[in-house]
């Protein structure tokens, strides 16, 4: 009598994922991020998405002081199994910057995902992960719906609070109450 074999998926750790990058197994042309131990292909970047990320990045960079760092598509270490690459983050400034270590959830003042074709994945997979790992505030820019979803108060399953703004509304990050973001200008 032979035993039945049930195949299982192998989880990849952040450490192993980064060793694959260092060894050249994965390159900058392999658009993948690590979510809960699985390598996930990232969606191609279309012109509307690229425009929105660029405009928001410029807006935020002009508006923040030297105590805050604006990053674009920078890896974020959330756990031993997750290293996503959010579209934008406002990070706490720290001595030496992030030269020797990637940012972690506690470094993030605001995380922004710009969603064109990835709204279901951003809401259903990445958003709960960000909340569970303690990212204080996440914004999802829904390009097709022309709205901004603001999530606060992280919980074990996501976020306790959600607000939705239209393009004429001004958004204010909780950690930076003096920063007023006219996010709807990306549609102008």
N, C-alpha and C positions, 0 to 999 in steps of 0.2 A: 504494500500500500504506500503510495507516495503522498507527501504533504502538498497542500495547495499553497502556491505562492501568490501573495497579493502585493503588486508593485506599489511603492510609495514614492513621494517626491522627496528629493534631498534638498534641505534648506541650506542656503549659502549664507555665511556670516559676513558682516561688513568687512572684517579683517581679510577673509578669503576673497571677497569681491575686489578689494583694493589691491591685493596681491596679483589678481588676474590683470588688473590695469597696469601695475608696475612691470609685470612680465610681458606685456604686449599682447596678451590673449584678447583683451578688450582695448579698443583705441577710442580716440575722440569721435571717430566716425560711427562707433557702435552706440547709438542713442538709447541707452538702457539706464534704468534706475532700480535700486534694490528696495522692494516693498515686502516686509514680513518674510524675508529670506528667499524671495523669488525675484529673478531678473525680469523686469517688465519693459517691453519696448515702449519707448516714448513716441507720441504722435509726431508726424512731420510738422514743422513750423510753417504755417501759411503766412501770407502777407498781412492779413488783419491781426493775427496773433502777434507777429513780430512788431507791427506798428504799435499795438497797445502796450506791449512790454517796454518798448523803447520810449514811448511818450510818458508812461508812468514812471519809468526809471529817471528820466530827465526831470520831471515834475518833482519827484521826491528828493533827488539829489540837490536841486536848487533850494528846496525848502528846509532841509535838516541841517543841524549844526555839525561840527566836527566830532561830536560825541556819539554820532550815529553813523553806521556804515550801510550803504545801499548796495545790495548784491543782486546780480542777475544769474539765474540758473546755476547757483552754487550748491554743491552737495550739502545736505544737512544730516548729521548723524543723530538718529532718534533712539536707536537701540542697537543691540548686537546684530539684529537682523534687518534693520531698515535705514537706508540712506537715500531718500528721495532728492530730487533736484527741483525745488519750487521755482516758479518764474521770477519772483522778487522776494527779498527779505530786507527788513530794516533790522540791523543787528547792533547790539551794545558795542561800543568801542572798548577795546581792551589793549593793554600793553603788548606791543609786538603784532597787533592785529590778529589775523587768522593764518599767519604764515606757517606755524608749526602744528596746528590742529584745526580741523574743520569745526564750524559752529555746531552747537547742540541746542536743544529746545530752550534751555534757560537763557541763551544768548539772543533769542529772537524777540524783538519788540512787536513786529508785525510780519506776517507771512502772507504773500499774495499769489494765488493761482489765477492765471488768465485762461479762461476756458472758451474754446471755439468748438472743437469737435470732441472734447474730453470731459464735458460737464458731468456725465453720469459717473465716470471714474473718479473725478475730482471730489464729487459729493459723496459717493458711496464707498470709496476705498481710502483715498488720501485724507479727506477731512476727518473721519473718525480716528485715523492713525495720528494725525496732528494733535487732536484733542486728548487722546489716550496718553500720548507722550508728553503732554504739558505745554504745548505751544499756546501762549496766552491769547492770541488773537489771530484769526485767519480770515482773509477776504477772498471771495471767489468773484472774479469779474466775468459775468455771463455775457459774452459778446453777442450771441444770437438774441438773447432776451433783453439786451441793453439794460442790465441791472447789476447792482453790486450787492452781494450777500455778505454780511458781516457776522462772524461767529466769535463769541466770547465765552468765558468761564468754562475752561476745559473740564471734562469728566472722564470717567473710565470708558465711556462708549462714544465720546465725541465732544459736543459742546452743549451747555445748558441754555444759551441765549443765541437767538438769530434775529437780525434785522435786515430788511431789504430796502435799498435806495434806488431811486431812478437817476437818470443822467443829469438832471438839474440839481440834484441834492449834493451837498458837500459832506464828505466823510472825514471823521476825526478819529485817529487811532487812540485807543484807551491809554496806552503808555506815553503818548505824546499829545496831550490835550491842546497844545498851541499849534499843532500842525493841521491845517485845513487843506484837504485834498479835493480839488475840483476834478474828480476822476472822469466825469462825463465828457470832458474836453477831448478824450481820445476818439470820440465819434465826430468831432468837428472837421 
